[in-house]
Amino acid sequence: MPITRILHRAQFSKMIFVAFSKITSSKEMEKHFKKGRDEIQKVFDSLQEVLEEENIPISASSDYQIYEVKFPPFSDRLMLFFVNMCLGLFCFNIVLQALTSSFRSDIVMKVNKIMNDVRRYYGHGVLLMTKEGWLERPPQSMNK
């Protein structure tokens, strides 16, 4: 069921956002990752509501513990790239799958809202990458 896949991905993504917000060296990145955590929590709450209405059990969330570190193991650039490209693209794939496979209009409306919220969040991440100069210029045609 695509909804449970979204919920499992949301649990994993939330863990990543919490960890990255704690180890980033930039206040702007910390704010971005915390916003991602909050957006993912909204997704989780919205879809969990649907499953509870139908009395479908939800697998228990995995507890995670994040330790304090002196030196971040990853650069801000790598963390933002991972969030935008890996989590973001996979998230869109799962959400589109749920959107196209559901026959219930209430679920389609929730998933459509999730899609718009997620699109805005990841769009902001791309703007951050551009601002920092971390996005490479796409290949250009040669001037003949």
Order of alpha helices (4+ residues) and beta strands (2+ residues): alpha-alpha-alpha-alpha-alpha
